[in-house]
Amino acid sequence: MIYLDHNATTPPSPAVCEAIGQALCKYWHNPSSLHRPGQEARHAIELARREIAELIGARPREVILTGSGTEALDLSIRGSLAVCSKAVLVTDKAEHSAVRKLAESFEAEGREVRYLPIDRQGLIVTGALEELLEPGDVAMVSIQWANNETGAIQPIHTLGEICKKAGVVFHTDATQWVGKMPTDVRTLPVDMMTGSAHKFYGPKGVGFLWIRSGIGCKPTLMGSQELGRRGGTENTPGIIGAGIAARESREWLADESLRQRQRAIRDRFERTMLELHPGAKVNGPTEPGARVWNTTNIGFPRLEGQALLLALSERGVCVSGGSACASGSIEPSPVLVAMNVPEAYAHGSLRFSIGRHTTEAEVDEAAGILGECLQRLSATLPV
């Protein structure tokens, strides 16, 4: 199997698997219990929280542990709106479905949501933000740092400074950023940030929300856990695994040459695919540094992305037609639609996302298989 779908999920590292297995046997006690075994489980959770905090440059007590990245997103947006006298949410239509669907539910309830425009590269038109904030009724702006389908990196610093000047809470979904790129919230004009452990070689079932000290957020799950900020007994083994993954990510990120090496592998694959299929094009920014190093989204005109994906799967190559959360849909990706990608390309687009350990040999083999699949499917098209 050649796995080129790391934006959907990453394989838990051996150290993570080992730590989770041990924790299932050793730290099964309730971490809210006051007896010694319960407090040992609590101590293990707090050590893991510290690791996650260090990965993003935060204080441990600013980090809320959740059951998923989606829950963290929901808590950040609902919780922020619940404590603000203003009611309007500003976001964009290229966000992850967890944010898009939440925004749509707000609109169905009669709340106002304003959408920032997206250009053909998949980037926010920053000049439009000040205009959307001008009425003074915006409670929160929520923008993804790195897009899960195209890898496009949004101008978080610029957007955050605009929000800061207007006195508006700014949240960024950093699920596709944390663990791939160095992060230090102390240097960011950001009030809230969310992420998920299974995107950086940790387990599923553990997300996190960082809230800058002084920013309000009402719990959406009531309970005494997480200092009253999120109810529910903590997933101790998963959190311990997430802490290990955070530590390993921090160590990997310390060597910039490792990212440069993997970016070169991504670029090698991308060039090969564009040469094999001259009509193909990259969906998203093409300038160096404008995309996360591991992601490419390529549109193959007149072909059906789902058919191509299944053909690759039969040959042992795992890729995605977009967000894994939208799998099974035959409609073009809402992200590509928001970017005004022509329909012929949007329907025939696939996302390829490599990992830390993807090799040149793997992408070369995948490119060869993809070339054969493209040739076979193209032969079935009408002249």
Secondary structure as the mmCIF struct_conf table of DSSP 4:
data_model
#
loop_
_struct_conf.conf_type_id
_struct_conf.id
_struct_conf.beg_label_comp_id
_struct_conf.beg_label_asym_id
_struct_conf.beg_label_seq_id
_struct_conf.end_label_comp_id
_struct_conf.end_label_asym_id
_struct_conf.end_label_seq_id
STRN STRN1 ILE A 2 TYR A 3
STRN STRN2 ASP A 5 ASP A 5
TURN_TY1_P TURN_TY1_P1 HIS A 6 ALA A 8
HELX_LH_PP_P HELX_LH_PP_P1 PRO A 11 SER A 13
HELX_RH_AL_P HELX_RH_AL_P1 PRO A 14 LYS A 26
BEND BEND1 TYR A 27 TYR A 27
BEND BEND2 HIS A 29 HIS A 29
TURN_TY1_P TURN_TY1_P2 PRO A 31 SER A 32
BEND BEND3 HIS A 35 HIS A 35
HELX_RH_AL_P HELX_RH_AL_P2 ARG A 36 ILE A 56
TURN_TY1_P TURN_TY1_P3 GLY A 57 GLY A 57
HELX_RH_3T_P HELX_RH_3T_P1 PRO A 60 GLU A 62
STRN STRN3 VAL A 63 THR A 66
BEND BEND4 GLY A 67 GLY A 67
HELX_RH_AL_P HELX_RH_AL_P3 GLY A 69 ALA A 82
TURN_TY1_P TURN_TY1_P4 VAL A 83 VAL A 83
BEND BEND5 SER A 85 SER A 85
STRN STRN4 VAL A 88 ASP A 92
TURN_TY1_P TURN_TY1_P5 LYS A 93 ALA A 94
BEND BEND6 GLU A 95 GLU A 95
HELX_RH_AL_P HELX_RH_AL_P4 SER A 97 ALA A 108
TURN_TY1_P TURN_TY1_P6 GLU A 109 GLY A 110
STRN STRN5 VAL A 113 LEU A 116
STRN STRN6 ILE A 118 ILE A 118
TURN_TY1_P TURN_TY1_P7 ARG A 120 GLN A 121
BEND BEND7 GLY A 122 GLY A 122
STRN STRN7 ILE A 124 ILE A 124
TURN_TY1_P TURN_TY1_P8 THR A 126 THR A 126
HELX_RH_AL_P HELX_RH_AL_P5 GLY A 127 LEU A 133
TURN_TY1_P TURN_TY1_P9 GLU A 134 PRO A 135
BEND BEND8 GLY A 136 GLY A 136
STRN STRN8 VAL A 138 GLN A 144
BEND BEND9 TRP A 145 TRP A 145
STRN STRN9 ALA A 146 ALA A 146
TURN_TY1_P TURN_TY1_P10 ASN A 148 THR A 150
STRN STRN10 ALA A 152 ILE A 153
HELX_LH_PP_P HELX_LH_PP_P2 GLN A 154 GLN A 154
HELX_RH_AL_P HELX_RH_AL_P6 ILE A 156 ALA A 166
TURN_TY1_P TURN_TY1_P11 GLY A 167 GLY A 167
STRN STRN11 VAL A 169 ASP A 173
TURN_TY1_P TURN_TY1_P12 THR A 175 TRP A 177
STRN STRN12 VAL A 178 VAL A 178
TURN_TY1_P TURN_TY1_P13 GLY A 179 LYS A 180
STRN STRN13 MET A 181 MET A 181
HELX_RH_3T_P HELX_RH_3T_P2 VAL A 185 THR A 187
BEND BEND10 LEU A 188 PRO A 189
BEND BEND11 ASP A 191 ASP A 191
STRN STRN14 MET A 192 SER A 196
HELX_RH_3T_P HELX_RH_3T_P3 ALA A 197 LYS A 199
TURN_TY1_P TURN_TY1_P14 PHE A 200 TYR A 201
BEND BEND12 GLY A 202 GLY A 202
BEND BEND13 LYS A 204 GLY A 205
STRN STRN15 GLY A 207 ILE A 211
TURN_TY1_P TURN_TY1_P15 SER A 213 GLY A 214
BEND BEND14 THR A 220 LEU A 221
BEND BEND15 GLY A 223 SER A 224
TURN_TY1_P TURN_TY1_P16 GLN A 225 GLN A 225
HELX_RH_3T_P HELX_RH_3T_P4 GLU A 226 GLY A 228
TURN_TY1_P TURN_TY1_P17 ARG A 229 ARG A 229
BEND BEND16 ARG A 230 ARG A 230
BEND BEND17 GLY A 232 GLY A 232
HELX_RH_AL_P HELX_RH_AL_P7 THR A 236 LEU A 253
TURN_TY1_P TURN_TY1_P18 ALA A 254 ALA A 254
HELX_RH_AL_P HELX_RH_AL_P8 GLU A 256 LEU A 276
BEND BEND18 HIS A 277 HIS A 277
TURN_TY1_P TURN_TY1_P19 PRO A 278 GLY A 279
STRN STRN16 LYS A 281 VAL A 282
BEND BEND19 ASN A 283 GLY A 284
BEND BEND20 GLU A 287 GLU A 287
TURN_TY1_P TURN_TY1_P20 PRO A 288 GLY A 289
BEND BEND21 ALA A 290 ALA A 290
STRN STRN17 ARG A 291 ARG A 291
TURN_TY1_P TURN_TY1_P21 TRP A 293 ASN A 294
STRN STRN18 THR A 295 GLY A 299
TURN_TY1_P TURN_TY1_P22 PRO A 301 ARG A 302
BEND BEND22 LEU A 303 LEU A 303
HELX_RH_AL_P HELX_RH_AL_P9 GLY A 305 GLU A 314
TURN_TY1_P TURN_TY1_P23 ARG A 315 GLY A 316
STRN STRN19 VAL A 317 CYS A 318
STRN STRN20 SER A 320 SER A 320
BEND BEND23 GLY A 321 GLY A 322
HELX_RH_3T_P HELX_RH_3T_P5 ALA A 324 ALA A 326
TURN_TY1_P TURN_TY1_P24 SER A 327 GLY A 328
BEND BEND24 GLU A 331 GLU A 331
HELX_LH_PP_P HELX_LH_PP_P3 PRO A 332 SER A 333
HELX_RH_AL_P HELX_RH_AL_P10 PRO A 334 ALA A 338
TURN_TY1_P TURN_TY1_P25 MET A 339 ASN A 340
HELX_RH_AL_P HELX_RH_AL_P11 GLU A 343 ALA A 346
TURN_TY1_P TURN_TY1_P26 HIS A 347 GLY A 348
STRN STRN21 SER A 349 SER A 353
TURN_TY1_P TURN_TY1_P27 ARG A 356 HIS A 357
HELX_RH_AL_P HELX_RH_AL_P12 GLU A 360 SER A 378
TURN_TY1_P TURN_TY1_P28 ALA A 379 THR A 380
BEND BEND25 LEU A 381 LEU A 381
#
